[in-house]
Amino acid sequence: MPSLDKPPQALHAIGWRDDTPLPDGAAQSWRLARVIVQHRNGYVLSDGEEEFPAQPAPRFLRRRAAPD
């Protein structure tokens, strides 16, 4: 899992720059990733090494839409 204090080369491949600031309160357990595909009710993220699905918070979901 990429560290928040020094992104690995894999993240550079998806556009992460060393001088990019992290959000205030970022925890070491957070996983750095970038949205690479956006669907109606979900996303595909990449951490530069693997891709994985994610869903937004319920308040951002479209009602009556399939989560694909």
Secondary structure as GFF3:
##gff-version 3
##sequence-region A 1 68
A	DSSP	alpha_helix	9	13	.	.	.	ID=ss1
A	DSSP	beta_strand	34	39	.	.	.	ID=ss2
A	DSSP	beta_strand	42	46	.	.	.	ID=ss3
A	DSSP	beta_strand	51	54	.	.	.	ID=ss4
A	DSSP	three_ten_helix	58	60	.	.	.	ID=ss5
###
